[in-house]
Amino acid sequence: MLLSGSLANHAAIIFREPDSELVYVLDCFHDNWGLHGPPGVKKTLLDRWLATADDGGFEVAHLPIDPILVTDE
């Protein structure tokens, strides 16, 4: 989408669980593109999600939140 003029067709949230420190991707699919289980909202470990996206030929852009917007509250 960036610099190409095309439209994004998917967005996901990457987050770290406070208790385990594991990093996950939370997103929703209308189909099952390599992940197990039915379509819908999925919570997937980041490494597995990236591997599946790579296998599927997806273009992934990481857009971090500006640290000034993050609070510890």
Secondary structure by P-SEA (a helix, b strand, c coil): cccccccccbbbbbbbcccccbbbbbbcccccccccccccbbbbcaaaaaaaaaaabbbbbbbbccccccccc
